[in-house]
Amino acid sequence: MNLAQYLDNEKIILESNVIIKLENFASLLHEWNQIHNLTGAKTIDAIYANIIDSLFPLTFINTPKTLLDVGTGAGFPGLVLAIALPQTQVVLCEPLKKRVSFLKYAAIDLELFNVFVEAKRVEKVAHEAFELISSRAVTNTKLLLELTSDISDEKTEYLFYKGSRVFDEIEDVKHQLVYDIVQKNQRNYLHIKNEL
C-alpha cells in the first residue's frame, strides 16, 4: 500500500504536496536508518505505520500556531506533524546528537521552514508558552508536565502518545486536568485540553 492509501483508510486528509514530503521523509529515514539506527522502524511500511500513528491526532485536535515535540527521536511525531502543518511553528527537542543531525538534515532537505531543532533536554528549552506540547514514548505524564511547566501556560494543550500505562499515569494528575484519551489499536492518545 502507498502512503495515500494508508491516509485514506484513517480519513486523514492532506494535500498531495504534503503526502509527497511525507513519502520523501520516509525514504530519507529509511536510508539513514540503515547506517545510524535511528528507529526500530526498519521498512518503509513500518515507517508509514509510524507516520499514520503521528498524524492520527489531526482528526481530533485543533491546529496549533506553535508546537513543541519533546524527545522527537527520528521524527515521530514532531517532524511528521511539522510536514502536515506547514503554518505551525514547530520546535523539535532532542538531546541525542545522531538524531539531531538527522532532524536538521531532514528539515533542510524537505524545505521545512517551520522547523527549529533544539539539541538539548526539554528542561533547558527557553521559549514563550507553546500552544501544543507533544511527546511519544518519553517518561511519564506527571514528569512531562513538570519538565514543561516553564514553557506552558493555562492555554497550553498537550498531546501524549501513550500505551496502556496512561490509565495509571493519569491517576496522579487527573484532578487538575481536563483531558480525553482517544484509543486506537495499541495506542492511547492523551489529549490534555488545559488546566481547570
GROMACS elastic network, one bead per residue, 0.5 to 0.9 nm:
[ bonds ]
;  ai    aj funct       b0    kb
    1     4     6  0.81924   500
    1     5     6  0.62153   500
    1     6     6  0.69469   500
    1    45     6  0.81246   500
    2     5     6  0.55269   500
    2     6     6  0.66666   500
    2     7     6  0.89461   500
    2    23     6  0.88780   500
    2    45     6  0.85368   500
    2    48     6  0.85521   500
    3     6     6  0.50742   500
    3     7     6  0.61970   500
    3     8     6  0.86024   500
    3    19     6  0.73319   500
    3    20     6  0.89747   500
    3    22     6  0.82565   500
    3    23     6  0.70078   500
    3    45     6  0.86436   500
    3    48     6  0.64730   500
    3    51     6  0.89276   500
    3    52     6  0.86949   500
    4     7     6  0.50703   500
    4     8     6  0.61267   500
    4     9     6  0.86643   500
    4    14     6  0.88702   500
    4    16     6  0.85548   500
    4    19     6  0.68402   500
    5     9     6  0.61726   500
    5    10     6  0.87770   500
    6     9     6  0.51840   500
    6    10     6  0.65947   500
    6    11     6  0.87563   500
    6    12     6  0.86951   500
    6    48     6  0.78965   500
    6    49     6  0.82536   500
    6    52     6  0.73356   500
    7    10     6  0.52644   500
    7    11     6  0.60970   500
    7    12     6  0.51043   500
    7    13     6  0.70019   500
    7    14     6  0.81997   500
    7    19     6  0.89698   500
    7    52     6  0.68762   500
    7    55     6  0.88995   500
    7    56     6  0.89408   500
    8    12     6  0.60816   500
    8    13     6  0.71683   500
    9    12     6  0.77872   500
   10    13     6  0.87629   500
   10    52     6  0.79475   500
   10    56     6  0.73545   500
   10    59     6  0.88436   500
   11    56     6  0.87712   500
   11    59     6  0.78048   500
   12    52     6  0.85172   500
   12    55     6  0.75543   500
   12    56     6  0.69395   500
   12    58     6  0.73760   500
   12    59     6  0.66084   500
   13    59     6  0.87777   500
   14    17     6  0.83016   500
   14    18     6  0.63141   500
   14    19     6  0.65994   500
   14    84     6  0.71100   500
   15    18     6  0.53413   500
   15    19     6  0.64986   500
   15    20     6  0.88898   500
   15    84     6  0.86477   500
   16    19     6  0.50310   500
   16    20     6  0.62508   500
   16    21     6  0.87131   500
   17    20     6  0.50860   500
   17    21     6  0.63443   500
   17    22     6  0.87439   500
   18    21     6  0.50620   500
   18    22     6  0.62382   500
   18    23     6  0.86661   500
   18    83     6  0.64902   500
   18    84     6  0.60855   500
   18    85     6  0.88725   500
   18    86     6  0.88454   500
   19    22     6  0.50093   500
   19    23     6  0.62047   500
   19    24     6  0.85948   500
   19    83     6  0.87487   500
   19    84     6  0.81729   500
   20    23     6  0.50479   500
   20    24     6  0.61550   500
   20    25     6  0.85613   500
   21    25     6  0.60735   500
   21    26     6  0.85944   500
   21    83     6  0.69625   500
   21    84     6  0.88338   500
   21   110     6  0.65184   500
   22    26     6  0.62137   500
   22    27     6  0.87161   500
   22    48     6  0.87651   500
   22    51     6  0.79170   500
   22    80     6  0.70765   500
   22    83     6  0.68732   500
   22    84     6  0.81107   500
   22   110     6  0.89568   500
   23    26     6  0.50138   500
   23    27     6  0.63157   500
   23    28     6  0.86280   500
   23    48     6  0.82764   500
   24    27     6  0.51004   500
   24    28     6  0.61066   500
   24    29     6  0.85523   500
   24   110     6  0.75340   500
   25    28     6  0.50468   500
   25    29     6  0.60374   500
   25    30     6  0.84234   500
   25    80     6  0.82554   500
   25   106     6  0.70561   500
   25   109     6  0.89408   500
   25   110     6  0.73294   500
   26    29     6  0.52019   500
   26    30     6  0.60100   500
   26    31     6  0.85581   500
   26    44     6  0.63672   500
   26    47     6  0.60990   500
   26    48     6  0.70112   500
   26    51     6  0.83666   500
   27    30     6  0.50617   500
   27    31     6  0.61429   500
   27    32     6  0.86859   500
   27    44     6  0.70908   500
   27    47     6  0.89201   500
   28    31     6  0.51356   500
   28    32     6  0.62048   500
   28    33     6  0.83954   500
   28   106     6  0.74274   500
   29    32     6  0.51358   500
   29    33     6  0.57432   500
   29    34     6  0.86393   500
   29    38     6  0.80638   500
   29    39     6  0.86409   500
   29    44     6  0.88026   500
   29    47     6  0.80839   500
   29    74     6  0.74871   500
   29    75     6  0.88016   500
   29   102     6  0.80990   500
   29   106     6  0.84066   500
   30    33     6  0.51436   500
   30    34     6  0.65962   500
   30    41     6  0.81965   500
   30    42     6  0.67138   500
   30    43     6  0.67082   500
   30    44     6  0.65019   500
   30    47     6  0.76961   500
   31    34     6  0.56480   500
   31    35     6  0.75458   500
   32    35     6  0.56145   500
   32    36     6  0.59075   500
   32    37     6  0.74814   500
   32    38     6  0.75432   500
   32   102     6  0.76561   500
   33    36     6  0.51184   500
   33    38     6  0.53437   500
   33    39     6  0.67347   500
   33    40     6  0.86779   500
   33    41     6  0.84400   500
   33    42     6  0.71407   500
   33    74     6  0.89592   500
   34    37     6  0.62110   500
   34    38     6  0.86004   500
   34    42     6  0.78831   500
   35    38     6  0.85667   500
   36    39     6  0.87990   500
   36    98     6  0.72939   500
   36    99     6  0.86484   500
   37    40     6  0.75069   500
   37    42     6  0.87000   500
   38    41     6  0.86041   500
   38    73     6  0.72492   500
   38    74     6  0.56929   500
   38    98     6  0.77039   500
   38    99     6  0.64781   500
   38   102     6  0.85569   500
   39    42     6  0.72421   500
   39    73     6  0.76493   500
   39    74     6  0.61229   500
   40    46     6  0.85826   500
   41    44     6  0.78178   500
   41    45     6  0.83137   500
   41    46     6  0.50213   500
   41    47     6  0.54093   500
   41    48     6  0.89316   500
   41    49     6  0.86900   500
   41    50     6  0.77251   500
   42    45     6  0.84204   500
   42    46     6  0.64254   500
   42    47     6  0.72041   500
   43    46     6  0.51106   500
   43    47     6  0.62524   500
   43    48     6  0.85862   500
   44    48     6  0.60775   500
   44    49     6  0.86239   500
   45    49     6  0.62280   500
   45    50     6  0.87331   500
   46    49     6  0.50360   500
   46    50     6  0.64350   500
   46    51     6  0.87132   500
   47    50     6  0.50698   500
   47    51     6  0.62099   500
   47    52     6  0.87297   500
   48    52     6  0.62091   500
   48    53     6  0.85227   500
   49    52     6  0.51796   500
   49    53     6  0.61703   500
   49    54     6  0.86289   500
   50    54     6  0.60839   500
   50    55     6  0.85918   500
   50    76     6  0.69754   500
   50    77     6  0.80674   500
   51    54     6  0.50307   500
   51    55     6  0.61499   500
   51    56     6  0.85637   500
   51    76     6  0.71557   500
   51    77     6  0.74324   500
   51    80     6  0.64490   500
   51    81     6  0.88366   500
   52    55     6  0.50605   500
   52    56     6  0.58348   500
   53    56     6  0.55136   500
   53    57     6  0.80388   500
   53    76     6  0.85152   500
   53    77     6  0.78722   500
   53   161     6  0.86829   500
   53   187     6  0.80847   500
   54    57     6  0.71315   500
   54    58     6  0.86664   500
   54    76     6  0.60567   500
   54    78     6  0.78305   500
   54    80     6  0.65967   500
   54    81     6  0.69036   500
   54   136     6  0.87997   500
   54   161     6  0.83311   500
   55    58     6  0.56664   500
   55    59     6  0.80071   500
   55    77     6  0.74223   500
   55    80     6  0.71529   500
   55    81     6  0.64169   500
   55    84     6  0.78499   500
   56    59     6  0.58568   500
   56    60     6  0.80254   500
   57    60     6  0.54288   500
   57    61     6  0.59905   500
   57   159     6  0.82115   500
   57   182     6  0.85546   500
   57   189     6  0.74311   500
   57   191     6  0.88291   500
   58    61     6  0.54391   500
   58    62     6  0.74243   500
   58    63     6  0.76853   500
   58    81     6  0.85955   500
   58    84     6  0.89973   500
   59    62     6  0.87288   500
   60   182     6  0.88428   500
   61    64     6  0.85666   500
   61   159     6  0.87937   500
   61   191     6  0.81432   500
   63    66     6  0.88966   500
   63    85     6  0.76088   500
   63    87     6  0.89646   500
   63    88     6  0.76348   500
   63   132     6  0.88192   500
   64    67     6  0.65188   500
   64    85     6  0.87235   500
   64    87     6  0.88198   500
   64    88     6  0.62711   500
   64    89     6  0.85069   500
   64   130     6  0.85800   500
   64   131     6  0.56906   500
   64   132     6  0.61212   500
   65    87     6  0.70789   500
   65    89     6  0.61836   500
   65    90     6  0.85543   500
   65   130     6  0.82328   500
   65   131     6  0.64987   500
   65   132     6  0.82147   500
   66    87     6  0.89857   500
   66    88     6  0.54631   500
   66    90     6  0.59274   500
   66    91     6  0.79615   500
   66   129     6  0.86695   500
   66   130     6  0.54230   500
   66   131     6  0.53290   500
   66   132     6  0.64139   500
   66   133     6  0.85712   500
   67    78     6  0.81995   500
   67    82     6  0.85791   500
   67    88     6  0.68970   500
   67    89     6  0.62154   500
   67    91     6  0.62221   500
   67    92     6  0.84636   500
   67   130     6  0.58632   500
   67   131     6  0.61757   500
   67   133     6  0.56588   500
   67   134     6  0.73391   500
   68    78     6  0.75758   500
   68    89     6  0.85712   500
   68    90     6  0.58816   500
   68    92     6  0.60604   500
   68    93     6  0.71728   500
   68   130     6  0.65705   500
   68   131     6  0.83684   500
   68   132     6  0.64696   500
   68   134     6  0.61949   500
   68   135     6  0.84297   500
   69    72     6  0.58971   500
   69    76     6  0.87317   500
   69    77     6  0.73357   500
   69    78     6  0.51287   500
   69    79     6  0.84336   500
   69    90     6  0.75504   500
   69    91     6  0.63388   500
   69    92     6  0.50981   500
   69    93     6  0.59593   500
   69    94     6  0.85583   500
   69   132     6  0.85218   500
   69   133     6  0.58420   500
   69   135     6  0.55133   500
   69   136     6  0.84196   500
   70    73     6  0.88187   500
   70    78     6  0.80947   500
   70    91     6  0.86924   500
   70    92     6  0.66717   500
   70    93     6  0.50890   500
   70    94     6  0.68565   500
   70   121     6  0.82676   500
   70   122     6  0.63939   500
   70   133     6  0.73677   500
   70   134     6  0.62437   500
   70   136     6  0.76658   500
   70   138     6  0.74820   500
   70   144     6  0.86152   500
   70   148     6  0.89903   500
   71    75     6  0.89093   500
   71    76     6  0.88340   500
   71    78     6  0.87813   500
   71    92     6  0.74452   500
   71    93     6  0.54735   500
   71    95     6  0.73632   500
   71    96     6  0.89253   500
   71   121     6  0.79160   500
   71   122     6  0.78492   500
   71   135     6  0.65948   500
   71   136     6  0.74227   500
   71   137     6  0.82528   500
   71   138     6  0.65067   500
   72    75     6  0.51775   500
   72    76     6  0.57391   500
   72    77     6  0.66552   500
   72    78     6  0.58223   500
   72    79     6  0.74689   500
   72    92     6  0.59637   500
   72    93     6  0.60845   500
   72    94     6  0.55710   500
   72    99     6  0.83788   500
   72   100     6  0.89511   500
   72   103     6  0.86378   500
   72   135     6  0.72984   500
   72   136     6  0.76287   500
   73    76     6  0.66263   500
   73    77     6  0.87807   500
   73    78     6  0.88676   500
   73    92     6  0.89765   500
   73    93     6  0.86120   500
   73    94     6  0.62825   500
   73    95     6  0.86917   500
   73    96     6  0.78263   500
   73    99     6  0.58217   500
   73   100     6  0.79246   500
   73   103     6  0.83031   500
   74    77     6  0.87286   500
   74    79     6  0.82190   500
   74    99     6  0.59271   500
   74   100     6  0.84408   500
   74   102     6  0.72908   500
   74   103     6  0.69491   500
   75    78     6  0.55859   500
   75    80     6  0.62694   500
   75    81     6  0.88719   500
   75    92     6  0.83098   500
   75    99     6  0.84664   500
   75   102     6  0.87426   500
   75   103     6  0.67252   500
   76    79     6  0.62303   500
   76    80     6  0.61780   500
   76    81     6  0.81203   500
   76   135     6  0.85193   500
   76   136     6  0.72015   500
   77    80     6  0.54698   500
   77    81     6  0.60146   500
   77    82     6  0.86172   500
   77   134     6  0.76935   500
   77   135     6  0.72750   500
   77   136     6  0.68563   500
   77   161     6  0.86269   500
   78    81     6  0.51559   500
   78    82     6  0.61091   500
   78    83     6  0.87519   500
   78    90     6  0.73966   500
   78    91     6  0.79513   500
   78    92     6  0.62562   500
   78    93     6  0.89039   500
   78   134     6  0.74073   500
   78   135     6  0.79673   500
   79    83     6  0.63315   500
   79    84     6  0.87553   500
   79    90     6  0.80248   500
   79    91     6  0.89859   500
   79    92     6  0.72908   500
   79   103     6  0.75977   500
   79   106     6  0.86742   500
   79   107     6  0.80311   500
   79   112     6  0.89979   500
   79   115     6  0.77787   500
   80    83     6  0.52042   500
   80    84     6  0.64116   500
   80    85     6  0.86389   500
   81    84     6  0.50258   500
   81    85     6  0.58778   500
   81    86     6  0.85469   500
   81    88     6  0.89168   500
   81    90     6  0.83520   500
   82    85     6  0.50808   500
   82    86     6  0.59939   500
   82    87     6  0.84865   500
   82    88     6  0.69143   500
   82    89     6  0.77046   500
   82    90     6  0.60198   500
   82    91     6  0.89206   500
   82   112     6  0.74706   500
   82   114     6  0.69894   500
   82   115     6  0.67514   500
   83    86     6  0.58958   500
   83   110     6  0.85186   500
   83   112     6  0.68811   500
   83   114     6  0.86729   500
   83   115     6  0.89747   500
   84    87     6  0.89848   500
   85    88     6  0.54839   500
   85    89     6  0.85301   500
   85    90     6  0.88653   500
   85   114     6  0.87466   500
   86    89     6  0.77164   500
   86    90     6  0.89325   500
   86   112     6  0.74995   500
   86   113     6  0.80109   500
   86   114     6  0.62966   500
   86   115     6  0.89735   500
   87   114     6  0.71142   500
   88   114     6  0.65128   500
   88   115     6  0.87045   500
   89   113     6  0.86198   500
   89   115     6  0.63370   500
   89   116     6  0.79917   500
   90   114     6  0.59096   500
   90   116     6  0.62951   500
   90   117     6  0.84706   500
   91   114     6  0.83993   500
   91   115     6  0.59238   500
   91   117     6  0.57659   500
   91   118     6  0.68059   500
   92   100     6  0.89304   500
   92   103     6  0.82498   500
   92   115     6  0.72410   500
   92   116     6  0.61968   500
   92   118     6  0.58904   500
   92   119     6  0.82765   500
   93   100     6  0.86637   500
   93   116     6  0.87006   500
   93   117     6  0.61398   500
   93   119     6  0.62061   500
   93   120     6  0.63497   500
   93   121     6  0.67199   500
   93   122     6  0.61929   500
   93   125     6  0.79711   500
   94    97     6  0.80771   500
   94    99     6  0.72029   500
   94   100     6  0.62618   500
   94   103     6  0.89541   500
   94   117     6  0.74624   500
   94   118     6  0.63345   500
   94   119     6  0.52930   500
   94   120     6  0.58044   500
   94   121     6  0.65138   500
   94   122     6  0.78670   500
   95    99     6  0.80186   500
   95   100     6  0.71367   500
   95   118     6  0.77270   500
   95   121     6  0.54072   500
   95   122     6  0.84268   500
   96    99     6  0.55569   500
   96   100     6  0.61524   500
   96   101     6  0.87856   500
   96   119     6  0.72569   500
   96   120     6  0.79292   500
   97   101     6  0.61420   500
   97   102     6  0.86765   500
   97   119     6  0.73111   500
   98   101     6  0.51232   500
   98   102     6  0.64069   500
   98   103     6  0.87711   500
   99   102     6  0.50684   500
   99   103     6  0.61337   500
   99   104     6  0.85804   500
  100   103     6  0.50802   500
  100   104     6  0.60715   500
  100   105     6  0.84381   500
  100   117     6  0.71339   500
  100   118     6  0.80795   500
  100   119     6  0.62043   500
  101   104     6  0.53067   500
  101   105     6  0.60800   500
  101   106     6  0.85206   500
  102   105     6  0.50766   500
  102   106     6  0.59452   500
  102   107     6  0.84901   500
  103   106     6  0.50997   500
  103   107     6  0.60759   500
  103   108     6  0.86887   500
  103   117     6  0.71582   500
  104   107     6  0.51802   500
  104   108     6  0.63873   500
  104   109     6  0.85898   500
  104   115     6  0.86897   500
  104   116     6  0.80991   500
  104   117     6  0.65679   500
  105   108     6  0.52832   500
  105   109     6  0.59617   500
  105   110     6  0.84350   500
  106   110     6  0.57739   500
  106   111     6  0.80733   500
  106   112     6  0.81285   500
  107   110     6  0.54085   500
  107   111     6  0.58325   500
  107   113     6  0.73736   500
  107   114     6  0.86733   500
  107   115     6  0.65364   500
  107   116     6  0.83020   500
  107   117     6  0.88287   500
  108   112     6  0.63616   500
  108   113     6  0.78791   500
  109   112     6  0.78918   500
  110   113     6  0.88742   500
  111   114     6  0.87807   500
  112   115     6  0.57911   500
  113   116     6  0.82120   500
  117   120     6  0.89948   500
  118   121     6  0.81850   500
  118   122     6  0.85057   500
  118   125     6  0.73623   500
  120   123     6  0.83036   500
  120   124     6  0.64830   500
  120   125     6  0.72098   500
  121   124     6  0.56321   500
  121   125     6  0.70921   500
  122   125     6  0.52864   500
  122   126     6  0.88294   500
  122   147     6  0.67260   500
  122   148     6  0.69190   500
  123   126     6  0.82410   500
  123   146     6  0.89949   500
  123   147     6  0.54035   500
  123   148     6  0.65454   500
  123   149     6  0.87550   500
  123   150     6  0.80735   500
  123   151     6  0.89087   500
  125   148     6  0.87690   500
  125   150     6  0.87934   500
  125   151     6  0.78252   500
  126   150     6  0.79659   500
  126   151     6  0.70464   500
  127   130     6  0.78078   500
  127   150     6  0.83126   500
  127   151     6  0.59219   500
  128   150     6  0.83381   500
  128   151     6  0.57551   500
  128   152     6  0.75010   500
  129   132     6  0.88243   500
  129   149     6  0.89036   500
  129   150     6  0.75080   500
  129   153     6  0.57844   500
  129   155     6  0.84840   500
  129   156     6  0.70169   500
  130   133     6  0.65666   500
  130   151     6  0.63122   500
  130   152     6  0.56962   500
  130   153     6  0.78086   500
  130   155     6  0.85151   500
  130   156     6  0.60149   500
  130   157     6  0.82339   500
  131   152     6  0.76600   500
  131   153     6  0.84999   500
  131   155     6  0.66543   500
  131   157     6  0.60397   500
  131   158     6  0.83938   500
  132   152     6  0.85202   500
  132   155     6  0.88246   500
  132   156     6  0.55929   500
  132   158     6  0.54476   500
  132   159     6  0.71564   500
  133   148     6  0.82665   500
  133   152     6  0.81798   500
  133   156     6  0.73346   500
  133   157     6  0.64083   500
  133   159     6  0.61963   500
  133   160     6  0.81272   500
  134   157     6  0.86504   500
  134   158     6  0.57405   500
  134   160     6  0.54706   500
  134   161     6  0.77623   500
  135   138     6  0.63248   500
  135   144     6  0.84726   500
  135   158     6  0.83518   500
  135   159     6  0.66405   500
  135   161     6  0.62018   500
  135   162     6  0.87630   500
  136   139     6  0.87963   500
  136   159     6  0.86395   500
  136   160     6  0.59055   500
  136   162     6  0.66514   500
  137   140     6  0.85417   500
  137   160     6  0.82354   500
  137   161     6  0.66824   500
  137   162     6  0.65538   500
  137   163     6  0.83460   500
  138   141     6  0.87121   500
  138   144     6  0.78894   500
  138   160     6  0.88310   500
  138   161     6  0.88925   500
  138   162     6  0.89560   500
  139   142     6  0.86129   500
  139   143     6  0.67576   500
  139   144     6  0.66159   500
  140   143     6  0.55595   500
  140   144     6  0.61901   500
  140   145     6  0.87801   500
  140   165     6  0.87916   500
  140   166     6  0.82046   500
  140   169     6  0.65745   500
  141   144     6  0.50854   500
  141   145     6  0.62163   500
  141   146     6  0.86528   500
  141   160     6  0.78077   500
  141   166     6  0.77118   500
  141   169     6  0.59950   500
  141   170     6  0.69534   500
  141   172     6  0.86344   500
  141   173     6  0.80553   500
  142   145     6  0.52692   500
  142   146     6  0.63371   500
  142   147     6  0.87439   500
  142   169     6  0.70891   500
  142   170     6  0.77946   500
  142   172     6  0.69001   500
  142   173     6  0.64062   500
  143   147     6  0.59855   500
  143   148     6  0.85594   500
  144   147     6  0.50968   500
  144   148     6  0.62083   500
  144   149     6  0.85253   500
  145   148     6  0.53763   500
  145   149     6  0.60444   500
  145   152     6  0.88826   500
  145   158     6  0.87173   500
  146   149     6  0.51929   500
  146   150     6  0.84036   500
  147   150     6  0.76352   500
  147   151     6  0.88189   500
  148   151     6  0.54636   500
  148   152     6  0.62965   500
  149   152     6  0.53735   500
  149   153     6  0.74799   500
  150   153     6  0.79651   500
  151   156     6  0.88668   500
  152   155     6  0.76735   500
  152   156     6  0.55039   500
  152   157     6  0.84358   500
  153   156     6  0.53785   500
  153   157     6  0.88718   500
  153   194     6  0.84776   500
  153   195     6  0.87375   500
  154   157     6  0.83750   500
  154   194     6  0.59793   500
  154   195     6  0.58631   500
  154   196     6  0.81809   500
  155   193     6  0.81401   500
  155   194     6  0.59090   500
  155   195     6  0.78326   500
  156   192     6  0.87021   500
  156   193     6  0.75249   500
  156   194     6  0.59300   500
  156   195     6  0.84434   500
  157   191     6  0.72902   500
  157   192     6  0.55580   500
  157   194     6  0.52932   500
  157   195     6  0.86871   500
  158   190     6  0.76146   500
  158   191     6  0.56303   500
  158   193     6  0.67193   500
  158   194     6  0.76416   500
  159   189     6  0.67384   500
  159   190     6  0.56610   500
  159   192     6  0.64808   500
  159   193     6  0.87901   500
  160   188     6  0.82534   500
  160   189     6  0.58283   500
  160   190     6  0.50009   500
  160   191     6  0.65661   500
  160   192     6  0.83086   500
  161   187     6  0.69185   500
  161   188     6  0.61636   500
  161   190     6  0.63940   500
  161   191     6  0.88349   500
  162   165     6  0.71984   500
  162   166     6  0.59012   500
  162   186     6  0.87945   500
  162   187     6  0.59998   500
  162   189     6  0.59396   500
  162   190     6  0.68915   500
  163   166     6  0.61500   500
  163   167     6  0.89189   500
  163   186     6  0.64351   500
  163   187     6  0.53319   500
  163   188     6  0.55416   500
  163   189     6  0.83438   500
  164   167     6  0.65777   500
  164   168     6  0.82713   500
  164   186     6  0.75368   500
  164   187     6  0.76022   500
  164   188     6  0.69368   500
  165   168     6  0.54351   500
  165   169     6  0.62361   500
  165   170     6  0.87139   500
  166   170     6  0.59672   500
  166   171     6  0.86935   500
  166   181     6  0.86194   500
  166   188     6  0.72086   500
  166   189     6  0.87795   500
  166   190     6  0.75546   500
  167   170     6  0.54202   500
  167   171     6  0.67342   500
  167   181     6  0.88882   500
  168   171     6  0.54665   500
  168   172     6  0.76127   500
  169   172     6  0.59218   500
  169   173     6  0.75186   500
  169   174     6  0.88358   500
  170   173     6  0.53900   500
  170   174     6  0.53852   500
  170   175     6  0.89617   500
  170   190     6  0.89545   500
  171   174     6  0.55617   500
  171   175     6  0.79647   500
  172   175     6  0.78468   500
  173   176     6  0.60060   500
  173   177     6  0.67804   500
  174   177     6  0.50921   500
  174   178     6  0.74379   500
  174   179     6  0.79443   500
  175   178     6  0.84311   500
  176   194     6  0.89521   500
  176   195     6  0.60019   500
  176   196     6  0.62548   500
  177   192     6  0.67215   500
  177   193     6  0.75222   500
  177   194     6  0.63203   500
  177   196     6  0.60530   500
  178   191     6  0.86123   500
  178   192     6  0.58706   500
  178   193     6  0.54743   500
  178   194     6  0.59393   500
  178   195     6  0.61884   500
  178   196     6  0.65523   500
  179   190     6  0.70530   500
  179   191     6  0.54914   500
  179   193     6  0.54724   500
  179   194     6  0.76517   500
  180   189     6  0.80293   500
  180   190     6  0.60550   500
  180   191     6  0.52628   500
  180   192     6  0.65352   500
  180   193     6  0.78796   500
  181   188     6  0.61793   500
  181   189     6  0.54672   500
  181   191     6  0.61645   500
  181   192     6  0.85343   500
  182   187     6  0.83089   500
  182   188     6  0.57160   500
  182   189     6  0.50041   500
  182   190     6  0.65798   500
  182   191     6  0.76585   500
  183   186     6  0.75239   500
  183   187     6  0.59233   500
  183   189     6  0.62654   500
  183   190     6  0.87558   500
  184   187     6  0.52576   500
  184   188     6  0.63930   500
  184   189     6  0.80057   500
  185   188     6  0.81322   500
  192   195     6  0.80678   500
